[in-house]
Amino acid sequence: MSNATPTPIHPVIAEVTERIRQRSAASRADYLAMVEQAGQHAPQRKGMGCANLAHTFAAAPVNDKLAIRESRRTNIGIVTAYNDMLSAHQPYATYPEFIKQVAREAGGVAQVAGGVPAMCDGITQGAEGMELSLFSRDVIALATAVALSHKVFDAALYLGICDKIVPGLMIGALRFGHLASVFVPAGPMTSGLPNDQKGKVRQQYAQGLVSREALLEAEAQSYHSAGTCTFYGTANSNQMLMEIMGVQLPGSSFVNPGTPMREALTAHAVRRALALSHDGEQPTPLGHIVDEKAVVNGIVGLLATGGSTNHTIHLVAMARAAGVLIDWDDFSDLSAVVPLLARIYPNGSADVNHFHAAGGMGFLIRELLDAGLLHADVNTVAGAGLRHYTQEPSLETGTLSWHDAPLQSGDVSVLRPVAEPFSADGGLKLMRGNLGRSVIKVSAVKPEHRVVRAPAIVFHDQQDVLDAFQAGQLERDFVAVLTYQGPRANGMPELHKLTPALSVLQDKGFKVALVTDGRMSGASGKVPAAIHVSPEALDDSPIARVYTGDMVVLDGQTGELRVEVDDATLAARSVTVPDLHHNQLGTGRELFGLFRHNAGNAEAGGSPLFGAALHR
């Protein structure tokens, strides 16, 4: 590991971190008090009643049973998002037994504490199930809490990859922040059909130029084996985030499944969990890793890589679970000074395998540290200090070791140094104006498309946008204002299905933009989109008062978002809430009424879980 002289932290990084610290002072203090109180009773199973304790080891193998019974070994709880329908989570099938064996060899024991659901936004795009997607994060957090509520574990391993799974696991894990915790990835699938080719076929299909069979074949060639999808959407942004925040091993994010390196990293994660437990060599609970500095490091990582816009919601919710309060001003102010160092699809043509081969996380983190853009003085699962993460793993005769990441990028079309960024800023802006607050990701939008002034066409359902496109009614300059897509209205589904149609219109030379209180995913691309508009339409907000024909200005350069209607006229307009009944029944949506009713706004994380009681 390099012993480079520490670089002074950038003044804006320091300023934003300090205001987060001050804003979070009370809630963070409450959180740390909770962690301290829970940690005083470790190992908690020692105080259990005999009948209670007997239940915990009844089905364990003989030697594990003795170890748990006598509380003489560290017991690791495994929380897994395994299912074998989803490619990203299928590799986890073999992890529990492997983890148990490694734990025994290292002097511990391990048990599967519980499973959490894992749904795929790629499958539910444009379908009813997508309206459960955001709240599945909170279900996962609740399921994680249930899994760990038995109080028999000294450490935990979290097995999850994709969009809502990692945020949900993290929210749940942080409520058990007294435990040593390591997140364990499974890695991306190998590269298939290049993403730009897949995107072209999608646009051709939207125009009726190719058949459904041709589209399906392109998708099958792209998503072709076990592992995470290779584009840089929310799933892979999750992996980057866990690594740069120090809760995942250095260099572990983008190693393919089923390889010797993947197995070696998983084994080492087990050993680190044992070392970080209260009786281990370096006791470091999760609650002392995820703090204000780690959260700022996460934001910087997202900006430097062009990461998923979903984390303007998810990272907010994860931070709140640790008593850290962040908002979109923090993202926007950091974006102004954090350069874009990676171009990964949809911000470029490369996928995460190419990024990893070009130098990956080790190169990226060293560049950011050396520029003073990351906090080096943090706790991590690899040890004290983020410099551990400027290294990458290698296997020599079966032995795992770490060495410094390459000094030069292996491909400057994918990964660049701070001195030669793709852009001087992180490409994420806070949008403000008389329509409320929202965010826009401009890193994938060409400069000539970043400013749109055009008449509004108001829609209340994304299918209505697609129907209008198919009917040829959108062959003009316009801003699609898609309302009633927020957490309280219908669970805030992703609207990624709109991207091909809007891209076609933009390619024809029309000025096109999207303004919505809904979400676009980490796959949001080249069409300017002001998303997550808050307050949402169902909260009687200004976006609900936009009428078709109003002139709307979306300026991705200055961050201006407004409708050219004077304040008095806008406030006097009547609001007719569309019939949302069809969003509340079927595909289990009727079970989530409590979530919709209690959901916070997008800037607060869109969660029903974060009331005042959380930090008491």
C-alpha positions as CSV (number, residue, x, y, z in Angstrom):
1,M,0.0,0.0,0.0
2,S,1.3,3.4,-1.0
3,N,2.6,5.6,1.9
4,A,2.0,8.8,0.0
5,T,1.9,12.0,2.1
6,P,-1.8,12.7,2.9
7,T,-3.3,15.4,0.6
8,P,-5.2,18.1,2.4
9,I,-9.0,17.6,1.9
10,H,-10.6,19.8,-0.7
11,P,-12.3,22.8,1.0
12,V,-15.7,22.1,-0.5
13,I,-15.5,18.4,0.6
14,A,-14.6,19.7,4.1
15,E,-17.4,22.3,4.1
16,V,-20.1,19.9,3.0
17,T,-18.9,17.3,5.5
18,E,-19.0,19.8,8.3
19,R,-22.5,21.0,7.5
20,I,-23.7,17.4,7.4
21,R,-22.1,16.8,10.7
22,Q,-23.7,19.8,12.3
23,R,-27.1,19.0,10.7
24,S,-26.8,15.4,12.0
25,A,-25.5,16.2,15.4
26,A,-28.5,15.1,17.4
27,S,-29.6,12.2,15.3
28,R,-26.0,10.8,15.0
29,A,-25.5,11.1,18.8
30,D,-28.8,9.2,19.4
31,Y,-27.6,6.5,16.9
32,L,-24.2,6.1,18.5
33,A,-25.8,5.8,21.9
34,M,-28.0,3.0,20.5
35,V,-25.0,1.2,19.1
36,E,-23.1,1.6,22.4
37,Q,-26.0,0.3,24.4
38,A,-26.5,-2.8,22.2
39,G,-22.7,-3.5,22.2
40,Q,-22.5,-3.6,26.0
41,H,-24.3,-6.9,26.1
42,A,-22.2,-8.9,23.6
43,P,-22.3,-11.7,23.1
44,Q,-26.0,-11.4,23.7
45,R,-26.8,-15.1,23.7
46,K,-24.9,-15.5,27.0
47,G,-27.9,-13.9,28.8
48,M,-30.5,-15.9,27.0
49,G,-32.8,-18.3,28.8
50,C,-31.9,-22.0,28.3
51,A,-35.0,-22.8,26.3
52,N,-34.3,-19.7,24.1
53,L,-30.7,-20.7,23.5
54,A,-31.5,-24.3,22.8
55,H,-33.6,-23.3,19.9
56,T,-30.7,-21.4,18.3
57,F,-28.5,-24.5,17.9
58,A,-31.0,-27.4,17.8
59,A,-30.3,-28.1,14.1
60,A,-26.6,-27.2,14.0
61,P,-23.9,-29.8,13.4
62,V,-22.4,-31.3,16.5
63,N,-19.3,-29.1,16.7
64,D,-21.1,-26.0,15.8
65,K,-23.7,-26.8,18.4
66,L,-21.1,-27.0,21.1
67,A,-19.5,-23.7,20.0
68,I,-22.8,-21.9,20.0
69,R,-24.0,-23.5,23.2
70,E,-20.8,-22.5,25.1
71,S,-20.5,-19.1,23.4
72,R,-16.8,-19.8,22.9
73,R,-16.6,-18.9,19.2
74,T,-17.7,-15.9,17.2
75,N,-21.0,-16.7,15.5
76,I,-21.6,-15.0,12.1
77,G,-25.1,-14.4,10.9
78,I,-25.6,-14.7,7.2
79,V,-28.4,-12.6,5.6
80,T,-28.9,-13.6,2.1
81,A,-30.8,-12.3,-0.9
82,Y,-30.4,-15.6,-2.8
83,N,-32.8,-16.7,-5.5
84,D,-32.0,-18.6,-8.7
85,M,-34.3,-16.7,-11.1
86,L,-32.2,-13.5,-11.0
87,S,-28.7,-13.8,-12.5
88,A,-27.1,-11.5,-10.0
89,H,-28.2,-13.5,-7.0
90,Q,-28.0,-17.0,-8.4
91,P,-24.3,-17.4,-7.4
92,Y,-25.3,-17.1,-3.7
93,A,-26.7,-20.6,-3.7
94,T,-23.4,-22.1,-2.6
95,Y,-22.2,-19.3,-0.4
96,P,-23.7,-20.3,3.0
97,E,-22.1,-23.7,3.2
98,F,-18.8,-22.3,1.9
99,I,-18.9,-19.5,4.5
100,K,-19.7,-22.0,7.3
101,Q,-16.7,-24.1,6.3
102,V,-14.4,-21.1,6.2
103,A,-15.7,-19.9,9.5
104,R,-15.0,-23.2,11.2
105,E,-11.5,-23.3,9.8
106,A,-10.9,-19.8,11.1
107,G,-12.2,-20.5,14.6
108,G,-15.8,-19.3,14.3
109,V,-19.2,-20.6,13.3
110,A,-21.8,-19.3,10.9
111,Q,-25.6,-19.7,10.5
112,V,-28.0,-18.4,7.9
113,A,-29.9,-15.8,10.0
114,G,-32.5,-15.2,7.3
115,G,-33.4,-14.4,3.7
116,V,-34.6,-11.2,2.2
117,P,-36.6,-10.8,-1.1
118,A,-34.8,-9.7,-4.2
119,M,-36.8,-8.3,-7.1
120,C,-35.4,-7.2,-10.4
121,D,-36.3,-3.8,-11.9
122,G,-35.2,-5.1,-15.3
123,I,-38.0,-7.6,-15.2
124,T,-40.7,-5.3,-13.8
125,Q,-39.9,-2.3,-16.0
126,G,-43.2,-0.9,-17.2
127,A,-45.3,-3.5,-15.4
128,E,-47.3,-3.4,-12.2
129,G,-44.6,-5.1,-10.1
130,M,-42.4,-2.0,-10.5
131,E,-44.8,-0.2,-8.2
132,L,-43.5,-2.4,-5.4
133,S,-39.8,-1.8,-6.3
134,L,-39.0,1.2,-4.1
135,F,-40.8,-0.2,-1.1
136,S,-39.1,-3.6,-1.5
137,R,-36.0,-1.8,-0.2
138,D,-37.9,-1.1,3.1
139,V,-39.3,-4.6,3.2
140,I,-35.7,-5.9,2.9
141,A,-34.6,-3.6,5.7
142,L,-37.5,-5.0,7.8
143,A,-36.6,-8.6,6.9
144,T,-33.0,-7.9,7.8
145,A,-34.1,-6.7,11.2
146,V,-36.2,-9.8,11.7
147,A,-33.3,-12.0,10.8
148,L,-31.0,-10.4,13.3
149,S,-33.6,-9.9,16.1
150,H,-32.7,-13.3,17.7
151,K,-29.6,-11.6,19.2
152,V,-27.4,-14.7,18.8
153,F,-24.8,-13.2,16.4
154,D,-21.5,-11.5,16.9
155,A,-21.0,-10.5,13.3
156,A,-22.9,-10.5,10.1
157,L,-22.3,-11.1,6.4
158,Y,-24.7,-9.5,3.9
159,L,-25.2,-11.2,0.6
160,G,-26.9,-8.9,-1.9
161,I,-26.2,-7.1,-5.2
162,C,-29.0,-5.3,-6.9
163,D,-31.0,-2.1,-6.9
164,K,-33.0,-2.1,-3.7
165,I,-31.4,-5.1,-2.1
166,V,-28.1,-3.5,-1.0
167,P,-29.8,-0.3,0.3
168,G,-32.3,-2.4,2.2
169,L,-29.7,-4.6,3.7
170,M,-27.6,-1.6,4.7
171,I,-30.6,0.1,6.4
172,G,-31.4,-3.0,8.3
173,A,-27.7,-3.7,9.1
174,L,-27.2,-0.2,10.5
175,R,-29.9,-0.7,13.0
176,F,-27.7,-3.5,14.3
177,G,-24.7,-1.3,14.0
178,H,-23.0,-2.9,17.1
179,L,-22.2,-5.9,15.0
180,A,-19.1,-6.4,12.8
181,S,-20.5,-6.5,9.3
182,V,-19.1,-7.2,5.8
183,F,-21.0,-6.9,2.5
184,V,-20.2,-9.8,0.2
185,P,-20.7,-9.3,-3.6
186,A,-21.0,-12.0,-6.2
187,G,-19.8,-10.0,-9.2
188,P,-20.9,-9.2,-12.7
189,M,-21.5,-11.6,-15.5
190,T,-18.9,-11.6,-18.3
191,S,-19.4,-9.2,-21.1
192,G,-22.0,-10.0,-23.7
193,L,-23.5,-8.0,-26.6
194,P,-22.1,-4.5,-26.3
195,N,-24.5,-2.1,-24.5
196,D,-24.5,0.5,-27.3
197,Q,-25.6,-2.2,-29.8
198,K,-28.3,-3.4,-27.4
199,G,-29.5,0.2,-27.1
200,K,-29.7,0.6,-30.9
201,V,-31.9,-2.5,-31.2
202,R,-34.2,-1.1,-28.5
203,Q,-34.6,2.1,-30.4
204,Q,-35.2,0.2,-33.6
205,Y,-37.9,-1.9,-31.9
206,A,-39.6,1.2,-30.6
207,Q,-39.9,2.5,-34.2
208,G,-41.2,-0.9,-35.4
209,L,-38.0,-1.5,-37.5
210,V,-37.2,-4.9,-36.0
211,S,-39.2,-7.7,-34.7
212,R,-39.8,-8.7,-31.1
213,E,-37.7,-11.8,-31.7
214,A,-34.8,-9.7,-32.8
215,L,-35.2,-7.6,-29.7
216,L,-35.4,-10.6,-27.4
217,E,-32.2,-12.1,-29.0
218,A,-30.3,-8.9,-28.4
219,E,-31.4,-8.8,-24.8
220,A,-30.5,-12.5,-24.3
221,Q,-27.1,-11.9,-25.8
222,S,-26.6,-9.0,-23.3
223,Y,-28.0,-10.7,-20.2
224,H,-26.6,-14.2,-20.8
225,S,-25.2,-15.8,-17.6
226,A,-24.9,-15.8,-13.9
227,G,-23.8,-12.5,-12.4
228,T,-24.9,-8.8,-12.3
229,C,-25.9,-7.0,-15.5
230,T,-22.8,-5.3,-16.8
231,F,-24.1,-1.8,-17.5
232,Y,-23.5,0.8,-14.8
233,G,-27.0,1.0,-13.3
234,T,-28.0,0.9,-9.7
235,A,-26.8,-2.6,-9.1
236,N,-23.2,-1.9,-10.0
237,S,-23.4,1.6,-8.4
238,N,-24.3,-0.3,-5.2
239,Q,-21.1,-2.3,-5.5
240,M,-18.9,0.8,-6.1
241,L,-20.7,2.5,-3.2
242,M,-20.1,-0.3,-0.7
243,E,-16.4,-0.5,-1.6
244,I,-15.7,3.2,-1.5
245,M,-17.6,3.5,1.8
246,G,-15.4,0.7,3.2
247,V,-17.9,-2.0,4.0
248,Q,-16.8,-4.3,1.2
249,L,-13.3,-5.7,0.6
250,P,-10.9,-3.7,-1.6
251,G,-11.2,-4.6,-5.3
252,S,-14.0,-7.0,-4.7
253,S,-16.9,-5.3,-6.5
254,F,-16.4,-6.4,-10.1
255,V,-14.7,-9.9,-10.0
256,N,-16.8,-12.4,-12.0
257,P,-18.7,-15.2,-10.3
258,G,-17.4,-18.7,-10.3
259,T,-13.7,-17.7,-10.4
260,P,-10.9,-18.6,-8.0
261,M,-10.5,-14.9,-7.1
262,R,-14.2,-14.6,-6.3
263,E,-14.0,-17.6,-4.0
264,A,-10.8,-16.3,-2.3
265,L,-12.4,-12.9,-1.7
266,T,-15.5,-14.5,-0.1
267,A,-13.3,-16.6,2.2
268,H,-11.4,-13.5,3.2
269,A,-14.7,-11.6,3.9
270,V,-15.5,-14.3,6.5
271,R,-12.1,-14.0,8.1
272,R,-12.5,-10.2,8.3
273,A,-15.9,-10.5,9.9
274,L,-14.3,-12.6,12.6
275,A,-11.4,-10.2,13.1
276,L,-13.8,-7.2,13.3
277,S,-16.1,-8.8,15.9
278,H,-16.0,-7.7,19.6
279,D,-13.7,-10.6,20.5
280,G,-11.6,-10.3,17.3
281,E,-8.2,-8.7,16.6
282,Q,-9.7,-5.4,15.3
283,P,-13.1,-4.9,16.9
284,T,-14.9,-2.5,14.5
285,P,-18.7,-2.4,14.5
286,L,-20.6,-1.3,11.4
287,G,-21.9,1.8,13.2
288,H,-18.4,3.1,13.6
289,I,-17.6,2.6,9.8
290,V,-20.7,4.3,8.3
291,D,-20.4,7.9,9.5
292,E,-20.5,11.4,7.9
293,K,-17.2,11.0,6.2
294,A,-18.0,7.6,4.8
295,V,-21.3,8.9,3.4
296,V,-19.5,11.9,1.8
297,N,-17.1,9.4,0.3
298,G,-20.0,7.5,-1.1
299,I,-21.5,10.6,-2.8
300,V,-18.1,11.5,-4.3
301,G,-17.8,8.0,-5.7
302,L,-21.2,8.2,-7.3
303,L,-20.3,11.6,-8.9
304,A,-16.9,10.5,-10.1
305,T,-18.2,7.4,-11.8
306,G,-21.5,8.8,-13.2
307,G,-23.5,6.5,-10.8
308,S,-27.2,5.9,-10.5
309,T,-29.6,8.7,-9.8
310,N,-31.5,6.2,-7.6
311,H,-28.9,6.9,-5.0
312,T,-30.1,10.5,-4.6
313,I,-32.9,8.5,-2.8
314,H,-31.3,5.3,-1.5
315,L,-28.1,6.8,-0.1
316,V,-30.2,9.4,1.7
317,A,-32.2,6.6,3.3
318,M,-29.1,4.5,4.2
319,A,-27.4,7.6,5.8
320,R,-30.5,8.3,7.8
321,A,-30.4,4.8,9.2
322,A,-27.0,5.8,10.7
323,G,-28.3,9.1,12.0
324,V,-26.6,11.0,9.1
325,L,-28.8,13.6,7.4
326,I,-28.0,14.5,3.8
327,D,-29.9,16.3,1.1
328,W,-29.7,17.2,-2.6
329,D,-27.8,20.4,-1.9
330,D,-25.0,18.2,-0.7
331,F,-25.0,16.1,-3.9
332,S,-25.1,19.2,-6.1
333,D,-22.4,21.1,-4.2
334,L,-20.1,18.1,-4.3
335,S,-20.8,17.5,-7.9
336,A,-19.5,21.0,-8.7
337,V,-15.9,20.0,-7.6
338,V,-15.8,16.3,-8.3
339,P,-14.6,15.4,-11.8
340,L,-16.1,12.6,-13.9
341,L,-13.4,10.0,-14.2
342,A,-15.3,7.0,-15.7
343,R,-17.4,6.5,-18.7
344,I,-19.4,3.3,-18.3
345,Y,-22.6,2.6,-20.2
346,P,-25.0,4.5,-20.4
347,N,-22.4,7.2,-20.0
348,G,-20.1,5.5,-22.5
349,S,-19.9,2.3,-24.5
350,A,-17.8,0.3,-22.0
351,D,-19.2,-2.0,-19.3
352,V,-18.1,-2.6,-15.7
353,N,-15.7,-5.4,-16.8
354,H,-13.9,-3.0,-19.0
355,F,-13.8,-0.5,-16.1
356,H,-12.4,-3.1,-13.7
357,A,-9.7,-4.1,-16.3
358,A,-8.7,-0.5,-16.9
359,G,-7.7,-0.1,-13.2
360,G,-11.1,-0.2,-11.5
361,M,-11.8,0.9,-8.0
362,G,-8.2,0.9,-6.8
363,F,-7.1,3.4,-9.5
364,L,-10.2,5.5,-9.0
365,I,-9.9,5.8,-5.2
366,R,-6.2,6.6,-5.4
367,E,-6.8,9.4,-7.9
368,L,-9.6,10.9,-5.7
369,L,-7.6,10.5,-2.5
370,D,-4.5,12.1,-4.0
371,A,-6.6,15.1,-5.2
372,G,-8.1,15.6,-1.7
373,L,-11.5,14.6,-2.8
374,L,-12.1,11.7,-0.4
375,H,-11.7,11.4,3.4
376,A,-8.8,9.1,4.0
377,D,-9.3,8.9,7.8
378,V,-12.2,6.5,8.0
379,N,-12.7,3.0,9.4
380,T,-13.2,0.2,6.9
381,V,-13.6,-3.6,6.9
382,A,-10.0,-3.8,5.6
383,G,-8.6,-1.7,8.5
384,A,-8.2,1.9,9.4
385,G,-7.8,4.3,6.5
386,L,-9.2,4.4,3.0
387,R,-5.7,3.9,1.5
388,H,-6.3,0.1,1.8
389,Y,-8.7,0.7,-1.1
390,T,-6.0,1.9,-3.5
391,Q,-5.0,-1.7,-3.7
392,E,-6.3,-4.6,-5.8
393,P,-6.3,-8.3,-5.0
394,S,-4.2,-11.0,-6.7
395,L,-3.9,-14.8,-6.4
396,E,-0.4,-16.3,-6.4
397,T,-0.3,-20.1,-6.0
398,G,-3.7,-19.9,-4.3
399,T,-2.7,-17.3,-1.8
400,L,-4.7,-14.0,-1.7
401,S,-2.7,-10.8,-1.5
402,W,-3.1,-7.1,-2.3
403,H,-0.9,-4.8,-4.3
404,D,-1.1,-1.2,-5.4
405,A,-3.5,-0.6,-8.3
406,P,-1.9,0.5,-11.6
407,L,-0.4,3.9,-11.8
408,Q,-1.8,4.4,-15.3
409,S,-5.3,3.7,-16.6
410,G,-5.4,0.7,-18.9
411,D,-7.9,2.5,-21.2
412,V,-8.4,6.3,-21.0
413,S,-11.7,6.0,-22.9
414,V,-13.1,4.2,-19.9
415,L,-11.2,5.5,-16.8
416,R,-9.1,8.7,-16.5
417,P,-6.9,10.4,-13.9
418,V,-8.1,13.6,-12.1
419,A,-5.7,15.6,-14.3
420,E,-7.5,14.6,-17.4
421,P,-11.2,14.0,-16.5
422,F,-14.1,13.4,-18.9
423,S,-15.7,16.4,-17.3
424,A,-14.7,18.9,-14.6
425,D,-17.8,18.1,-12.6
426,G,-19.8,15.1,-11.6
427,G,-22.7,15.7,-13.9
428,L,-25.4,15.7,-11.3
429,K,-27.3,18.9,-10.6
430,L,-30.0,20.1,-8.2
431,M,-32.9,21.6,-10.2
432,R,-34.8,24.4,-8.6
433,G,-37.6,26.7,-9.6
434,N,-41.3,27.2,-9.3
435,L,-41.9,23.5,-10.0
436,G,-40.1,22.4,-6.9
437,R,-36.8,20.6,-6.4
438,S,-35.5,17.7,-8.4
439,V,-32.2,16.2,-9.7
440,I,-30.8,15.8,-13.2
441,K,-28.0,13.5,-14.4
442,V,-26.3,15.3,-17.3
443,S,-23.2,13.2,-17.6
444,A,-24.8,11.1,-20.3
445,V,-26.5,14.0,-22.0
446,K,-24.7,15.8,-24.8
447,P,-24.2,19.6,-24.1
448,E,-26.4,20.6,-27.0
449,H,-29.4,18.7,-25.4
450,R,-29.0,20.0,-21.9
451,V,-31.2,23.1,-22.2
452,V,-34.8,22.6,-23.4
453,R,-37.6,25.3,-23.5
454,A,-40.7,23.8,-25.0
455,P,-44.5,23.4,-24.5
456,A,-45.6,20.9,-21.9
457,I,-47.6,17.8,-22.7
458,V,-49.0,16.5,-19.4
459,F,-49.4,12.7,-18.8
460,H,-50.4,10.7,-15.7
461,D,-49.2,7.3,-16.9
462,Q,-46.0,6.3,-18.7
463,Q,-48.1,4.1,-21.0
464,D,-49.9,7.1,-22.2
465,V,-46.6,8.6,-23.3
466,L,-45.7,5.5,-25.2
467,D,-49.2,5.4,-26.8
468,A,-48.8,9.0,-28.0
469,F,-45.4,8.1,-29.4
470,Q,-46.7,5.2,-31.3
471,A,-49.6,7.3,-32.6
472,G,-47.1,9.8,-34.0
473,Q,-48.4,12.6,-31.7
474,L,-45.0,13.5,-30.3
475,E,-43.2,14.6,-33.5
476,R,-42.5,18.0,-32.2
477,D,-40.6,19.9,-29.5
478,F,-42.1,19.2,-26.1
479,V,-41.5,18.6,-22.4
480,A,-43.3,15.5,-21.2
481,V,-44.6,16.3,-17.7
482,L,-45.4,12.9,-16.2
483,T,-47.1,13.3,-12.8
484,Y,-48.5,11.2,-10.0
485,Q,-45.4,8.9,-10.1
486,G,-44.2,9.7,-6.6
487,P,-43.9,7.4,-3.6
488,R,-47.3,8.3,-2.2
489,A,-49.1,8.1,-5.5
490,N,-48.0,4.7,-6.8
491,G,-44.7,3.7,-5.2
492,M,-42.5,5.7,-7.5
493,P,-41.8,3.2,-10.3
494,E,-38.8,3.6,-12.6
495,L,-39.7,5.1,-16.0
496,H,-36.8,3.7,-17.9
497,K,-39.2,2.2,-20.5
498,L,-39.6,5.8,-21.8
499,T,-35.9,6.1,-22.8
500,P,-36.0,4.4,-26.2
501,A,-39.0,6.4,-27.4
502,L,-37.8,9.8,-26.2
503,S,-34.3,9.0,-27.6
504,V,-35.8,8.4,-31.0
505,L,-37.5,11.8,-31.0
506,Q,-34.4,13.5,-29.8
507,D,-32.4,11.8,-32.6
508,K,-34.9,13.2,-35.1
509,G,-33.9,16.7,-34.1
510,F,-36.7,17.6,-31.7
511,K,-36.1,19.3,-28.4
512,V,-37.3,16.7,-25.9
513,A,-37.2,16.5,-22.1
514,L,-38.9,14.8,-19.2
515,V,-40.1,16.3,-16.0
516,T,-41.5,13.9,-13.4
517,D,-42.0,13.2,-9.8
518,G,-41.1,9.6,-10.6
519,R,-37.7,7.8,-11.0
520,M,-35.4,7.1,-13.9
521,S,-32.8,4.4,-13.1
522,G,-29.1,4.3,-13.2
523,A,-29.7,3.4,-16.8
524,S,-31.2,6.9,-17.5
525,G,-29.4,8.1,-20.6
526,K,-29.1,10.7,-23.2
527,V,-32.5,12.5,-22.9
528,P,-32.5,15.3,-20.3
529,A,-34.8,14.4,-17.4
530,A,-35.6,16.4,-14.2
531,I,-36.6,13.5,-11.9
532,H,-37.8,13.0,-8.3
533,V,-39.6,16.3,-8.4
534,S,-40.5,17.2,-4.8
535,P,-43.0,17.7,-3.5
536,E,-44.8,15.1,-5.6
537,A,-48.0,15.8,-7.4
538,L,-50.2,14.0,-4.9
539,D,-49.0,16.5,-2.3
540,D,-50.8,19.3,-4.2
541,S,-47.5,20.5,-5.5
542,P,-46.8,23.0,-8.4
543,I,-46.1,20.1,-10.8
544,A,-49.7,19.1,-10.4
545,R,-50.7,22.6,-11.7
546,V,-48.9,22.4,-15.0
547,Y,-51.3,22.3,-18.0
548,T,-50.6,21.0,-21.5
549,G,-49.3,23.9,-23.6
550,D,-47.5,25.7,-20.7
551,M,-44.0,26.7,-21.7
552,V,-41.5,24.7,-19.5
553,V,-37.8,25.5,-19.1
554,L,-35.4,22.8,-18.1
555,D,-31.8,24.1,-18.0
556,G,-29.3,21.4,-17.1
557,Q,-26.5,24.0,-17.2
558,T,-27.9,26.4,-14.6
559,G,-30.2,24.0,-12.7
560,E,-33.3,26.0,-13.5
561,L,-36.7,24.2,-13.7
562,R,-39.8,26.3,-14.1
563,V,-43.0,26.8,-15.9
564,E,-43.6,30.2,-17.5
565,V,-46.7,30.9,-15.5
566,D,-46.9,33.6,-12.9
567,D,-47.1,32.6,-9.3
568,A,-50.6,33.9,-8.7
569,T,-52.0,32.1,-11.8
570,L,-50.2,28.9,-10.9
571,A,-51.5,28.9,-7.3
572,A,-55.1,29.6,-8.4
573,R,-55.3,26.7,-10.8
574,S,-57.5,23.8,-9.8
575,V,-56.0,20.4,-9.4
576,T,-57.8,17.2,-10.5
577,V,-56.2,14.1,-9.1
578,P,-56.5,11.3,-11.6
579,D,-58.0,8.0,-10.5
580,L,-55.2,6.1,-8.8
581,H,-57.3,3.1,-7.9
582,H,-55.6,0.9,-10.6
583,N,-52.3,1.5,-8.8
584,Q,-53.6,0.1,-5.6
585,L,-54.9,-3.3,-6.5
586,G,-53.3,-6.4,-8.1
587,T,-49.7,-7.8,-8.0
588,G,-49.8,-7.4,-4.2
589,R,-50.1,-3.6,-4.4
590,E,-53.1,-3.7,-2.0
591,L,-50.6,-4.9,0.7
592,F,-48.5,-1.8,0.4
593,G,-51.1,0.9,1.2
594,L,-49.5,1.5,4.5
595,F,-46.2,2.1,2.8
596,R,-47.7,4.6,0.3
597,H,-49.6,6.4,2.9
598,N,-46.6,6.9,5.2
599,A,-43.8,7.4,2.5
600,G,-41.6,10.5,2.9
601,N,-40.7,12.7,-0.1
602,A,-38.0,11.6,-2.5
603,E,-35.3,14.0,-1.0
604,A,-35.9,12.4,2.4
605,G,-35.3,8.9,0.9
606,G,-38.9,8.1,-0.1
607,S,-39.2,5.8,2.9
608,P,-42.1,5.0,5.3
609,L,-39.6,4.0,7.9
610,F,-37.9,7.3,8.9
611,G,-40.1,9.0,11.4
612,A,-38.9,10.9,14.5
613,A,-39.0,7.7,16.6
614,L,-36.1,6.1,14.6
615,H,-33.5,8.1,16.4
616,R,-35.0,8.0,19.9
